[in-house]
Amino acid sequence: MSEKKAYLIAQAILCILLVLLLSVEAIRIFQDGTARRAEQPLEAIYTPQAVAAAFARLAPLLYLSVGMTAAGLLLGVKEEQRSPKTQRKTEAMEKKKENPKKQTVLRVAFLIAALVFIALGALNGSLMDVLAKAINLCSECIGLG
């Protein structure tokens, strides 16, 4: 097995694990919140403290996933086996490419910019606005809660 294939398998497993653990944490927060709500009906289900505690538990795994993705982008790791239709599209796109290193640098720059803006939004209190809007959407529109 090549190193690139092992890397792609490890990253896929890490992503699946992260999704499963995030889902379990969301369900756990919901169950804890509904139990608290039974005692105090006006209490919020998704509190910032519960979300922060869940994120703190999963933060190392999230950082590892982001780091592996960035490393893969920098090293140019790609899946090599493709269907014939995808192969034709890829070959046509490669003909249009002028500088693959420039594209990789641009992708990494956008990734870093996105992470910086997410962190800035969380630090200035926008995280609470987004959480409140998500709770309202689920409570009013979809009917959860």
Rosetta blueprint (number, residue, H / E / L):
1 M L
2 S L
3 E H
4 K H
5 K H
6 A H
7 Y H
8 L H
9 I H
10 A H
11 Q H
12 A H
13 I H
14 L H
15 C H
16 I H
17 L H
18 L H
19 V H
20 L H
21 L H
22 L H
23 S H
24 V H
25 E H
26 A H
27 I H
28 R H
29 I H
30 F H
31 Q H
32 D H
33 G H
34 T H
35 A H
36 R H
37 R H
38 A H
39 E H
40 Q L
41 P L
42 L L
43 E L
44 A L
45 I L
46 Y L
47 T L
48 P H
49 Q H
50 A H
51 V H
52 A H
53 A H
54 A H
55 F H
56 A H
57 R H
58 L H
59 A H
60 P H
61 L H
62 L H
63 Y H
64 L H
65 S H
66 V H
67 G H
68 M H
69 T H
70 A H
71 A H
72 G H
73 L H
74 L H
75 L H
76 G L
77 V L
78 K L
79 E L
80 E L
81 Q L
82 R L
83 S L
84 P H
85 K H
86 T H
87 Q H
88 R H
89 K H
90 T H
91 E H
92 A H
93 M H
94 E H
95 K H
96 K H
97 K L
98 E L
99 N L
100 P H
101 K H
102 K H
103 Q H
104 T H
105 V H
106 L H
107 R H
108 V H
109 A H
110 F H
111 L H
112 I H
113 A H
114 A H
115 L H
116 V H
117 F H
118 I H
119 A H
120 L H
121 G H
122 A H
123 L H
124 N L
125 G L
126 S H
127 L H
128 M H
129 D H
130 V H
131 L H
132 A H
133 K H
134 A H
135 I H
136 N H
137 L H
138 C H
139 S H
140 E H
141 C H
142 I H
143 G L
144 L L
145 G L
